[in-house]
């Protein structure tokens, strides 16, 4: 058989293989789509300043660590838990980057008790003030899980805080409702102009967030914050980004974490719920 004929047969086989993949509807990898201007800010002269698209612009764990810390800013950047949460943030396979995105993974290397759960978190090295902050993610099931996406002052003085998303699964609250709180130096913020939240501050969309990926965002402007879920405005509220002493709180870093346990979400109940995965396609920031 001539080399030319061998080459022709090889390309025919490879081409036929790709044809079978295509007609079967099988996609070997899922690539995160390039950034487009989100609907809530179309035509308002916003430009993208950070595009952390995991698997596309952030392709591996090294690139992730070039952009993010994996501990809180407190205690010289070493704090690995808050309040009475059960997890400790670690780097033992708790951040998994693939073509499909990033997973923050809560693992149970030992027994199911407080302090024995290892999980993942991100704290951006970049910080900024005002803009449109958005992430597309899929939250885990399981009692005691507490995924969050939020903004915290870079000067490490709290409050204020903008909770873009919190979901707790404590039996009363589940992955079928979400929370979107604001914490200012002078309280919880001003009156709402628009609100789809119930009396507990919870949004109930009529579906389970754990079933699929959803986008969560805030449009943060001076004196005002608007929360969006899947581009739907769910609350529009007056808010001052100030410390308790009345000073402007300055730039904020971006946080995404998978907490477990504590008073609000309650304790995790089953070892079978681990490893739990908070799956993130992207985190993006747009500013004027």
N, C-alpha and C positions, 0 to 999 in steps of 0.2 A: 504494500500500500504506500503510495507516495505521501510525502509530507504535506503537500497541498490538500490531498483528500482527507488525511487525518485531521488537519485544521478545520476543514469544512464540516466534518462530522462532529467535532468538538463544539463548534459554535452552534450547530443545529441542536445538539443535545441541551446545551446551556439555555438557548433561546426557548426550546420547548419546555424546559423546567420552569422558567419564568412565566411562560404562558399558562402552565397549570396552576401556579401560585395565583396569578391574576384572576383566572376564571373561578377559582375556589374561594376568592375573597379573602385570602390569607395575606396579612401584612406582617413581614418579619419583625419590624420594629415600629414603634409609635413615636414620631418626632413631634416635638412641641412646635406649634405654628408660630411664624414670625409675628411680631407685635404690630397691631393696628390700633388706631386711636379709639379708645372706648366710647361707646355711645353717649354717656353722660357729659363728656367734655368735647365732643365733636364741634369744630368750628369756633373754638375759644382760644386758639393760639397756644395750646399746650404742646410741649415737646417732651419726648421720652428722655429721661436723664439716667435711669437705671433699668436695665432689662436683664434680670436674672432668670433666664429661661433654661431650666435644668435639662441637660441632654442636648442643648443647642448652643447657647452662649456660655453656659457653665457645664462643661462636658465631663468632668470627673471630680473626684473628691479633692484633689490638689487645687483645682480652680475654685471649688467651693470655699476652701479654706483661705484662698487669696482674698475672698470677698466677705467672709463671715467669721466671727468668733463663735464658739460653741458653749460659752458661759455668759452669765449676766455681767454687767459692767461693774457691779458692786464688789467689794472686797478685792480691789485691784484686778478686776476682770476674772476672778476665780470662783465667784459664787455659783453653786451648782443646783440650788433649789430655792424655793420661796415658801414662806409661811409653814404650813403643816403638810405640804405635799409629800407623797410617798416616794416619788422618783428622785434619782440623782442623775444629772446630765453627764454623760460619759462619751467616750470616743471608741467604744468597743463594738464596732459594726452598727452604730446607731444612726449613721448618715450614709445612705446608699444612693448613689447617682447612677442612673442608666439612661438609655436613649429616651425612655418614657418619662423621665423626670427625677425628682428627689423624693425619697421616703425617709421620714424621721421615725425611727423604730424604737418602741418601748419593749425591752426584753426582761425576762425573769430568769437570771442566771442561778438564783438560789430560791429560797422560800418566799411565799407571798406575804410580805410584811413591810411596814414602813421602813424606808431606807435601803431596801434590797432590790428595787426596780431600777434598771438603767434605761435612760431614754435620750432622745436627741432634741437639740434646739439650735436656732440660728439667731445671731445678733449681727446686724450689718456693720461693717467698718465704715460705710458711708453714712452720713447724717445730713438732714436737710429740714427746712421748715416750709410748710404749706405744699399743696399739690394734690394730685390724685394718686392714691396708693391702692394697688389691686393685686390679688392673688387668686389663682385657680387651684382648688385643692379638693381632695376627697377625705373625709374624716373617718376614723375607725369606729367600729361598734365596741360594745363592752362596758359594763358598769365601772364607774370610777375614772373613765377617760375624760380628759380636759384639754383638747386642742385649742390653741389661741393664736391670733394674728393681731399685733398691736404695736403702738408707737410709744416710746419712752424717752425722756430727756437725755441728751448726750452729756449734760453736766452732772448727771447722776444724783440730782435732787428731785425727790418725788413728794407730792404730785407736781405737775399734771400727768395724765395718761389718756390715750385714745385707744379704746378697745374696738378694733375693726371687726373682730369676730371672737366670740367664745362659745363653745358648745360643751355642756356638761351632761353626763349620763349618770344620774343619781336615782333613777327609778321614777321620780316625779318629772324632772326634766330629762329629755332624751335627745337623740340625734334627729328628732323631728321638730326641734325648735332651737333657736339661736339667740344669743345676747350681744348687745352692741352698746356698751357703757362709755361714759365720759367721766373723767375724774379731774376736776380743776382745783386750783388752790383755794377757791372760795366755795367749793361744793361740787355738785353734779352737773353744773351747767345751767343755762337759761331755759326758757320755755321752748317747747317744740312747735315749729310751724306746720310740720306734717309728721304724722306718726302712724305706723301700722303695728306698733308694739302693744302688747297687752299690759295689764296693770302691774305685772311683774317685770316689765322691761324686755319681754321676750317676743320674738317674731316666729309665727307659726305658718309656714308656707303651704302646708297641705301635702308635703312629701317628706321623705326621709333623706337627709343630707348624706347619709352613709351609703346610699344606693349608687351615687354617681359623683362626678366632679361638678363643682359649682364655683362661681366667682364671687368674691367678697371684696368690697372696696369702700373707701371714704374719699370724699372731696373735702379737703381741709383748707379753709380760707381763714383770713383774720376775722375772729369773732363768730365763726360759723363752721359747723361740721355736718355733712350729709352722708349717711350710710346707704350703701347699695348692696343688694343681693341679686346676682344674675342681671345686673344693669337696672334693676327695679329699685326706685327710691323707697326706702322703708322708714327713714326718720331724718328730719331736717331740724337741727337744733342750734340755738345760740351757744357759743362756748368760747371762753377765754383761755388761751394757752399760757397760764401764769402759775408761778409758785405761790405758796401761802403768804409770802411777804409782798405779793403784788408785782414782782419783777417778771418780765418776759422770760419764758423758759428756754428760748433759743432753739437750736436744731434738735431733731429727734432721730434716733436710730430705729431701725425696723426689727421687730422680733417675731419669730414664729416658733412655737414650741409644742411639744406633746407632753403635758403634765399628766400625772396619775395620782389619784387619791387626794385626801384633804377633806376639810369640813364641808365644802360646797359640793363637790362631785361625789363625796362619799368614798368608801374603800372599794377597791376592785374585789370582786367576789370569786373569780374563777381563774385558775392558772391556765386554763384552755384558751383564754382570751389573749394570751401572749404567744408570740410577738404581735404587738399591735402596730399598725402603720398609718401615719399621717402622710398621705401622698400629695406632692406639690408639683404642679406643672411649671408654674412660674410665679415670680414676684416682680412687679413693675412699678416704677414711679414716674409720674409725668408732672412737669412744672412749667410755669410761664417764664 
